[in-house]
Amino acid sequence: MPAPSADELKRQAAAVALEAVAPGMRLGLGTGSTAAHFVDLLGAKVKAGLDVLCVPTSERTRAQAAALGVPLATLDEAPELDLTVDGADEFDAKMRLIKGGGGALLREKIVAAASKRFIVITDESKRVETLGAFPLPVEIDPFGAKATRLHVERVTRDLGLIGTVGPRLKPGGHVFVTDGGHLILDCAFGAISDPDALADRLSAIPGVVEHGLFIGLATAVVVAGRDGVVTLGRTGAA
Ligand SMILES: O=C(CO)[C@H](O)[C@H](O)COP(=O)(O)O
């Protein structure tokens, strides 16, 4: 049998997370190709009669879920969620994540933080010993973007992180703008030896709206690989 593709693995992880969904739940819906599989599978359950109310983390996910007939609310309408399911760009053994490759990190973090449980779904290529192989996205306000970028460079140099900090561009060269109207700096340093310290320092910079280090948020990471699906943490209620 041929090895499953990365896309098939993402769908397998999404299917495991779907088992944690129960009728009546309020759900956060992540963003990205893996989260899109979850939304797709959830849509089929909703069509079959599952009653849930969902808060999407991006306009892209909102459009997908709406097209599938998934009942939607804003986070203001449903400010306390039972479960959020989302992908990640990287995770380590402590379930620390880098997120934001799809540019939705701010809403993803707000929604995850409003959830009792946060299940991350990934294929095995996202597992790392040390975070940082994937460039860290940092969302910034457009006002004073150059000053904020210099500040991010200073702070990261102080922590011994050497690399590039640059604005994310769209294909064609235009600057990428998030759903919330912010910009993203992609910070490519390689191994981040102390993600907790970096998270604290970035959060303290005026102009940084949010960063893509998700620490202490994931309650489970479902990892689909060629040898099957393994779960770090607990997908079920405690
Ligand atoms: O953080 C994200 C979007 O902001 C995504 O979860 C992350 O980029 C992973 O995406 P994919 O599932 O397509 O690999």
The ligand as an SDF file (V2000), in Angstrom:
LIG
                    3D

 14 13  0  0  0  0  0  0  0  0999 V2000
   -1.4190   28.8240   12.1710 O   0  0  0  0  0  0  0  0  0  0  0  0
   -2.0150   28.5950   11.1600 C   0  0  0  0  0  0  0  0  0  0  0  0
   -2.7140   29.6400   10.3800 C   0  0  0  0  0  0  0  0  0  0  0  0
   -2.4570   30.9250   10.8900 O   0  0  0  0  0  0  0  0  0  0  0  0
   -2.1220   27.2010   10.6520 C   0  0  0  0  0  0  0  0  0  0  0  0
   -2.7050   26.4040   11.6320 O   0  0  0  0  0  0  0  0  0  0  0  0
   -0.7480   26.6980   10.3560 C   0  0  0  0  0  0  0  0  0  0  0  0
   -0.1460   27.5810    9.4080 O   0  0  0  0  0  0  0  0  0  0  0  0
   -0.7730   25.2780    9.7770 C   0  0  0  0  0  0  0  0  0  0  0  0
   -1.3540   25.3050    8.5160 O   0  0  0  0  0  0  0  0  0  0  0  0
   -1.5790   23.9790    7.6920 P   0  0  0  0  0  0  0  0  0  0  0  0
   -2.5730   23.1400    8.4250 O   0  0  0  0  0  0  0  0  0  0  0  0
   -2.0580   24.4670    6.3540 O   0  0  0  0  0  0  0  0  0  0  0  0
   -0.2350   23.2740    7.5820 O   0  0  0  0  0  0  0  0  0  0  0  0
  1  2  2  0
  2  3  1  0
  2  5  1  0
  3  4  1  0
  5  6  1  0
  5  7  1  0
  7  8  1  0
  7  9  1  0
  9 10  1  0
 10 11  1  0
 11 12  2  0
 11 13  1  0
 11 14  1  0
M  END
$$$$
